[in-house]
């Protein structure tokens, strides 16, 4: 069985770990994070993009959420870039505007 790659960014302010990531998944998500809204947004991202991911986010939340959100973006960007490889065969593009959560 091949060893599973773990992506991690550890700084003085944060410790972000992506334990698993599947680009062509089913939207299955496990997020360990103390920022409820950010967890919600990551869950929606994975659902709508079709990613499977397992992410642990720890940060200096007593100071602010900025470092945690920024470092999570950095790590997820690295993971997606690695998963896309040479980006051959990608032919998807889309744009949509829609009201969410009963905003009408």
C-alpha positions in Angstrom: 0.0 0.0 0.0 1.5 3.4 -1.0 2.2 5.9 1.8 -0.4 8.6 2.1 1.0 12.1 1.6 0.2 14.6 4.3 0.5 18.3 3.7 1.3 20.5 6.7 2.1 24.1 7.4 3.3 24.9 10.9 4.1 28.5 11.9 4.3 30.4 15.2 0.6 31.2 14.7 -0.9 28.1 13.1 -0.7 24.3 12.5 -2.6 23.3 9.4 -2.7 19.7 8.3 -4.4 18.2 5.2 -4.4 14.5 6.1 -6.1 13.4 2.8 -7.3 15.0 -0.4 -9.0 13.6 -3.4 -9.6 15.9 -6.4 -12.3 13.7 -8.0 -14.2 12.7 -4.9 -17.8 12.9 -3.7 -17.7 15.9 -1.4 -16.9 13.8 1.7 -15.3 16.2 4.2 -13.8 15.9 7.7 -12.8 19.3 9.1 -11.4 19.8 12.6 -11.6 23.5 13.2 -12.9 25.9 15.9 -14.1 28.5 13.5 -17.7 27.3 12.7 -18.3 29.6 9.7 -14.9 28.7 8.1 -15.7 25.0 8.6 -19.0 25.6 6.9 -17.4 27.4 3.9 -14.7 24.7 3.5 -17.5 22.0 3.5 -19.4 23.9 0.8 -16.2 24.3 -1.2 -15.6 20.5 -1.1 -19.3 19.7 -1.8 -19.6 21.9 -4.9 -16.1 21.1 -6.2 -16.5 17.4 -5.6 -13.3 17.2 -3.4 -12.9 14.7 -0.6 -10.7 16.1 2.2 -9.6 15.7 5.8 -8.3 18.9 7.3 -7.1 19.9 10.8 -6.9 23.6 11.5 -5.3 24.9 14.7 -4.4 28.6 15.2 -4.0 31.6 17.5 -7.8 32.3 17.6 -7.4 34.4 20.7 -5.6 36.9 18.5 -7.7 36.6 15.3 -8.8 34.2 12.6 -6.7 35.7 9.9 -3.6 33.5 10.2 -5.6 30.3 10.3 -7.7 31.2 7.2 -4.7 32.4 5.3 -2.5 29.4 6.1 -5.3 27.0 5.3 -5.6 28.7 1.9 -1.9 28.3 1.3 -1.9 24.6 2.2 -5.1 23.8 0.2 -3.6 25.7 -2.8 -0.5 23.5 -2.7 -2.6 20.4 -2.4 -4.8 21.3 -5.3 -1.8 22.3 -7.5 -0.2 19.0 -6.7 -3.4 17.0 -7.5 -3.8 18.8 -10.8 -0.3 17.9 -11.8 0.5 19.1 -15.3 -3.1 20.3 -15.7 -3.6 18.3 -18.9 -7.1 17.5 -20.0 -8.8 20.1 -17.9 -11.7 21.5 -19.9 -14.0 22.9 -17.2 -15.0 26.5 -16.7 -18.1 28.0 -15.3 -19.6 31.0 -13.6 -22.8 31.3 -11.7 -24.6 33.8 -9.6 -27.3 32.6 -7.3 -29.2 33.6 -4.2 -28.4 31.3 -1.2 -30.2 30.4 2.0 -33.6 32.0 1.3 -32.1 35.5 0.4 -35.0 36.1 -2.0 
